[in-house]
Amino acid sequence: MAAIFVVLALINTFPLILHPGTTIGEHGDAYFSVWRLAWVAHQLRTDPRHLFDANIYYPHHDTLAYSDAMILPGVALAPLNWMGVNPVLIYNLTLVGAFAASGICAYLLVRELTGSAAAGFLGGILFAFSPHRAEHFNHLELQFAFWIPLAILAWHRAVAANRGFLMVGALASAQILCSIYHGIFLVTWLAVVTAVWFVRKPAQGLRPAVALLLPSMLVLAIYSVPYMRSRAEVGERPAGEIANYSATPGDFSSPLSTAFCTGGPKRSGPTSAICSRDSSRSCCSLPASGRRSIAYGSSTPLVSRSRSI
């Protein structure tokens, strides 16, 4: 089953597999993620105490906290960067792997809850390749959602056996270190569902609640320190901008503007990207000439072909 989800992930991210070292998502966040992973690897070897003092927006500090730092993937992938592997290739393998892992983990959860491998397969497809995932194709942190079904699976096993709650907390902590967004969603869900489960016997629920929530809350508190410092220095995102990008009730019953039923997808003009191999400043730029596009699946290209330098 794992191999099937890997194949589905390759199809879902096509044509990345054709040129994984020179093809990247068209949105600027894809380029940012290439740099983000490479920066963590670079700083771990040179100056780990100042990991969040990234080489952007000088002279400000904690600039890595301007977005999700994705510390766990950055640390896990650091050896590849140290060995000189193409940072674009690292990013693309990570992206494909995140899609596949989401499908596999959701499959395991649904199969255990239903006892049906077919239901698990369908659940894995829906979780890994839903329109929401396509809309956030270039947001690497939002593709790192596979800890959620793993944590929920561990939670079900823990409440059934009345043990293993620390494992749930560890999985939730891993989700926070991969994607703060999903981590906060998961911890909130765990708190609510645990309270509901033990509502008739709160005394018995205290130990499980502490075991599964304390590790993740400690990780979140420590991880939040550079973000709080950054907030004190540069302020918060304007409320109007937050409202503009927030979902409304009607959004949950509306198709994407890029879906086939609404006239999409469409191709737009060609672009290309050139990426640096220097791990200390891995970045991508958009040249004014020599452009070639292999965009697909959106009103703007999701993927573009580039030549490495």
C-alpha positions in Angstrom: 0.0 0.0 0.0 2.9 2.4 0.7 4.2 1.9 -2.8 0.7 2.8 -4.2 0.6 6.1 -2.3 4.2 6.9 -3.5 3.0 6.4 -7.1 -0.1 8.5 -6.5 2.1 11.2 -5.0 4.4 11.2 -8.1 1.3 11.5 -10.3 -0.1 14.3 -8.1 3.1 16.3 -8.3 3.8 15.5 -12.0 6.0 16.7 -13.8 8.3 17.1 -10.8 9.5 13.5 -11.3 10.8 14.3 -14.8 13.3 16.9 -13.6 13.4 16.8 -9.8 16.6 18.8 -9.6 15.6 21.6 -11.9 11.8 21.9 -11.5 10.0 23.7 -8.7 6.6 25.1 -7.8 5.8 28.4 -9.4 4.7 30.2 -6.3 7.3 32.2 -4.4 6.8 30.1 -1.3 8.3 27.1 -3.1 11.5 29.0 -3.5 11.3 30.2 0.1 11.1 26.5 1.3 14.2 25.6 -0.7 16.1 28.4 1.2 14.4 27.6 4.5 15.5 24.0 4.6 19.0 24.9 3.4 19.3 27.7 6.0 18.6 25.4 8.9 21.2 23.0 7.6 23.8 25.8 7.2 23.2 27.3 10.6 23.3 24.1 12.5 26.9 23.7 11.4 28.0 27.3 11.7 26.1 29.0 14.5 23.2 27.0 15.9 22.7 29.4 18.8 21.5 32.0 16.2 19.4 29.6 14.2 16.5 32.1 13.9 18.8 35.0 12.9 18.5 34.2 9.2 20.3 36.0 6.4 17.2 38.1 5.4 15.9 41.5 6.5 19.2 42.6 8.1 19.6 44.1 10.7 16.5 42.5 12.2 16.8 39.4 14.4 14.7 36.3 14.5 13.8 36.7 10.9 13.4 32.9 10.4 10.3 33.4 12.6 8.7 35.5 10.0 7.2 32.3 8.8 7.0 28.6 9.9 10.6 27.6 10.5 9.9 23.9 9.9 12.7 23.0 12.3 12.2 19.2 12.3 12.3 18.7 8.5 15.3 21.1 8.4 17.2 19.1 10.9 16.3 15.8 9.4 17.3 16.8 5.9 20.4 18.7 7.0 22.8 15.8 6.2 21.7 15.9 2.6 22.5 19.6 2.4 25.9 19.0 4.0 26.7 16.3 1.4 26.1 18.9 -1.3 22.8 17.4 -2.7 21.0 19.9 -4.9 18.7 21.9 -2.6 15.9 21.9 -5.2 16.1 18.1 -5.3 15.9 17.9 -1.5 12.8 20.1 -1.6 11.0 18.1 -4.3 11.7 14.8 -2.6 10.4 16.2 0.6 7.3 17.5 -1.1 6.5 14.2 -2.8 7.3 12.3 0.4 4.9 14.5 2.4 2.1 13.7 0.1 2.8 10.0 0.2 3.2 10.0 4.0 -0.1 11.8 4.4 -1.9 9.1 2.4 -0.1 6.2 4.1 -0.8 7.5 7.6 -4.5 8.4 6.9 -4.8 4.9 5.4 -3.5 3.3 8.6 -5.9 5.4 10.8 -9.1 4.7 8.7 -8.3 1.0 8.3 -7.9 0.6 12.0 -11.1 2.5 12.8 -13.2 0.8 10.2 -11.5 -2.6 9.7 -11.6 -2.0 6.0 -8.6 -1.7 3.8 -10.7 -0.2 1.0 -12.0 2.5 3.4 -8.5 3.2 4.5 -7.4 3.6 0.9 -10.2 6.0 0.1 -9.5 7.9 3.3 -5.8 8.2 2.4 -6.6 9.5 -1.0 -9.0 12.1 0.4 -6.6 13.2 3.1 -3.5 13.4 0.9 -4.9 14.7 -2.4 -7.9 16.8 -1.6 -8.5 20.2 -3.3 -7.2 21.9 -0.1 -3.8 20.2 -0.6 -3.8 21.2 -4.3 -4.5 24.8 -3.4 -1.5 24.8 -1.0 0.8 22.8 -3.3 3.6 25.3 -2.8 3.2 25.6 1.0 5.5 22.8 2.2 4.6 23.2 5.8 0.9 22.6 5.1 1.8 19.3 3.3 3.4 18.1 6.5 0.1 16.9 8.0 0.9 13.2 8.3 1.5 13.5 12.0 -2.2 14.3 12.5 -3.5 10.8 11.6 -0.6 9.1 13.3 -1.4 11.1 16.5 -5.1 10.3 16.3 -4.3 6.6 15.7 -2.1 6.6 18.7 -4.8 8.4 20.8 -7.4 5.7 19.9 -5.0 3.0 20.9 -4.0 4.8 24.1 -7.5 5.3 25.4 -8.3 1.6 24.5 -5.3 0.3 26.4 -5.1 3.1 29.0 -1.4 3.6 28.2 0.7 5.2 25.5 -0.4 8.8 26.0 3.2 10.0 26.0 3.5 8.7 22.4 0.5 10.8 21.5 2.2 13.9 23.0 5.4 13.1 21.1 3.6 12.8 17.8 1.8 16.1 18.4 5.1 17.7 19.2 6.6 16.5 15.9 3.6 18.0 14.1 4.3 21.4 15.8 8.0 21.3 14.7 6.9 20.5 11.1 3.9 22.9 10.8 2.8 25.2 13.6 -0.6 25.6 11.9 -1.4 21.9 11.9 0.3 21.5 15.3 -2.1 24.0 17.0 -5.1 22.4 15.3 -4.0 19.0 16.5 -3.3 20.0 20.1 -6.7 21.7 20.2 -8.4 18.6 18.9 -6.6 16.4 21.4 -7.5 18.6 24.3 -11.2 18.7 23.3 -11.6 15.0 22.5 -9.8 13.9 25.6 -12.0 16.1 27.8 -15.1 14.7 26.1 -13.9 11.1 26.4 -13.3 11.4 30.2 -16.1 13.7 30.9 -17.9 11.1 33.1 -14.7 10.2 34.9 -12.5 13.3 35.1 -10.2 11.9 37.8 -9.2 9.1 35.5 -8.6 11.5 32.6 -6.1 13.8 34.4 -3.1 11.6 34.0 -3.7 10.9 30.2 -4.4 14.6 29.6 -1.2 15.6 31.2 0.8 12.9 29.5 -0.4 13.8 26.0 -0.7 17.6 26.3 2.3 18.5 28.5 5.0 17.5 26.0 3.4 19.3 23.1 2.6 22.4 25.1 6.2 22.6 26.4 7.5 22.3 22.8 5.1 24.9 21.6 6.1 27.3 24.5 9.8 26.9 23.8 9.3 27.1 20.0 7.2 30.3 20.4 10.0 32.3 22.1 11.6 33.6 18.8 8.2 34.3 17.4 7.2 36.4 20.4 10.5 38.3 20.1 9.8 38.9 16.5 6.2 40.0 17.2 7.5 42.5 19.8 9.9 44.0 17.2 7.9 44.1 14.0 4.3 43.8 15.3 1.4 41.6 14.1 -0.1 41.1 10.7 -2.8 43.7 10.1 -6.3 42.5 11.1 -7.7 43.4 7.7 -5.1 41.1 6.0 -6.0 38.3 8.3 -9.7 38.8 7.6 -9.0 38.9 3.8 -7.4 35.5 3.9 -9.8 33.9 6.4 -12.5 31.4 5.3 -16.1 32.3 5.5 -18.9 29.7 6.0 -19.7 29.9 2.3 -16.2 28.9 1.4 -16.8 25.4 2.7 -19.5 24.8 0.1 -17.8 26.5 -2.9 -15.4 24.9 -5.4 -12.0 26.3 -6.1 -11.9 28.9 -8.8 -9.2 26.7 -10.5 -11.3 23.5 -10.5 -12.5 22.0 -13.8 -16.2 22.7 -13.0 -15.5 26.4 -12.8 -13.5 26.6 -16.1 -10.0 25.9 -14.8 -7.2 24.9 -14.9 -5.6 27.4 -17.2 -2.0 28.0 -18.3 -0.4 31.4 -18.0 2.8 32.9 -19.3 6.1 31.0 -19.1 8.6 31.6 -16.2 11.7 29.9 -15.1 13.8 29.7 -11.9 17.5 29.6 -11.3 18.7 28.3 -7.9 21.9 28.8 -6.1 23.8 25.7 -4.8 25.4 27.7 -1.9 23.7 26.3 1.3 24.4 29.4 3.2 22.3 31.5 0.8 20.3 29.0 -1.1 17.8 31.1 -3.0 15.9 31.3 -6.3 15.5 34.2 -8.7 13.3 34.8 -11.8 15.4 35.7 -14.8 14.0 38.1 -17.4 15.0 35.9 -20.3 15.4 32.3 -21.3 12.0 31.4 -19.8 10.3 28.0 -20.3 7.1 26.9 -18.7 5.7 23.5 -18.0 2.9 24.8 -15.8 -0.2 22.8 -14.9 -3.2 22.6 -12.7 -4.0 26.2 -11.8 -4.8 29.6 -13.2 -1.2 30.4 -12.5 1.6 27.8 -13.0 2.2 25.4 -10.1 5.5 24.1 -11.5 8.2 25.6 -13.7 11.3 24.2 -15.4 14.7 25.8 -14.8 18.4 25.3 -15.5 20.7 25.0 -12.5 23.8 27.2 -12.3 
